[in-house]
Amino acid sequence: MDKGSPVSSPITVVGRNAWALQTLIDAGAGGFSSIERPAPRTAHYIHRLRSFGFAIETRHEAHGGKYPGTHARYRLCSELVVLEGHSA
């Protein structure tokens, strides 16, 4: 048991990866999709965050409209603390 102590070293996330992580944090338990928050390469940023060790759930949801199909909804499952302005 970690007893409240950190379970990993700090991870620095910058650029669009940081945008995606902040979007996941802001979205909370409901997660977000690129339908709601349009951005190029969202899936790539999610993939990169996973490679850093973040646990991110992907759910596929159906949508209608002119081009019906499915889209992904991403939800951050990792618990984390953001260290603003922290540098190594």
Order of alpha helices (4+ residues) and beta strands (2+ residues): alpha-beta-alpha-beta-beta
